[in-house]
Amino acid sequence: MDGALAELARNWQAALSSPCLPAVAWETLTGRVGARIRKPDFLRLLLSEQQADAVILRHRLGLELRDVAQIMGVPEPVIIGQLRWARSAVQHAAIAR
């Protein structure tokens, strides 16, 4: 996490001028974490990056939809759609097993 914070600090002016600062911070953090993971999480193998992020923020971290949308820098209906697609993909994967 320190590396992500240092990277964000180096790019702070650009981050401040972006349309959504929380989305820049989330992207920086997930990029750093993703680079360190040796064995990808089941969600990251099954879902798109945006779907996995939405599931992690909403269901693993318990954030409200509006907060997930703000962090990811997308409208709330997009998050709702991503969560629906993710649920469907997980259900289909479970059935296929």
C-alpha positions in Angstrom: 0.0 0.0 0.0 2.9 2.4 0.7 4.0 2.0 -2.9 0.5 3.0 -4.1 0.4 6.0 -1.8 3.9 7.1 -3.0 2.8 6.7 -6.6 -0.3 8.7 -6.0 1.7 11.4 -4.3 4.1 11.6 -7.3 1.1 12.1 -9.6 -1.0 14.2 -7.2 -1.4 17.3 -9.4 -2.6 15.1 -12.3 -4.9 13.2 -9.9 -6.4 16.4 -8.6 -7.2 17.6 -12.1 -8.8 14.3 -13.1 -12.6 14.1 -13.3 -12.7 11.7 -10.3 -9.8 11.6 -7.7 -11.1 8.5 -5.9 -11.1 6.6 -9.2 -7.5 7.6 -9.8 -6.6 6.4 -6.3 -8.5 3.1 -6.7 -6.8 2.5 -10.0 -3.4 3.1 -8.5 -4.1 0.8 -5.6 -5.5 -2.0 -7.6 -2.6 -1.8 -10.1 -0.1 -2.1 -7.4 -1.9 -4.9 -5.6 -2.5 -6.7 -8.9 1.2 -6.6 -9.7 2.0 -8.4 -6.4 -0.5 -11.1 -6.6 1.0 -14.5 -7.6 -2.3 -16.4 -7.6 -5.3 -14.4 -8.9 -8.4 -14.4 -6.8 -11.3 -16.4 -8.2 -13.3 -13.3 -8.9 -10.4 -11.8 -11.0 -10.2 -15.0 -13.0 -13.9 -15.2 -13.7 -15.0 -11.5 -14.0 -13.9 -8.4 -15.8 -11.7 -6.1 -13.8 -14.6 -3.6 -13.3 -17.0 -6.4 -12.2 -14.5 -7.8 -9.8 -13.7 -4.4 -8.3 -17.4 -3.7 -7.9 -18.0 -7.0 -6.1 -15.0 -6.5 -3.8 -16.0 -3.0 -2.8 -19.7 -3.8 -2.4 -19.7 -7.3 -0.9 -16.3 -7.9 0.6 -15.8 -4.4 2.0 -19.5 -3.7 2.5 -19.6 -0.2 0.9 -22.8 1.4 -0.2 -23.5 1.5 -3.9 -23.0 5.3 -4.1 -19.6 4.9 -2.5 -18.6 2.1 -4.8 -19.6 4.3 -7.8 -17.7 7.3 -6.4 -14.5 5.2 -5.8 -14.6 3.7 -9.2 -15.6 6.9 -10.9 -18.7 5.6 -12.7 -22.4 6.3 -12.3 -24.3 4.2 -9.8 -26.4 2.4 -12.5 -23.1 1.1 -14.1 -22.2 -0.4 -10.7 -25.7 -2.0 -10.5 -25.2 -3.5 -13.9 -21.7 -4.8 -13.2 -22.9 -6.5 -10.0 -25.8 -8.1 -11.9 -23.4 -9.4 -14.6 -21.0 -10.6 -11.9 -23.8 -12.5 -10.1 -24.9 -14.1 -13.3 -21.3 -15.1 -14.2 -20.7 -16.6 -10.7 -24.0 -18.5 -10.9 -23.1 -19.9 -14.4 -19.7 -20.9 -13.2 -21.1 -22.7 -10.2 -23.6 -24.6 -12.4 -20.9 -25.6 -14.8 -18.8 -27.2 -12.1 
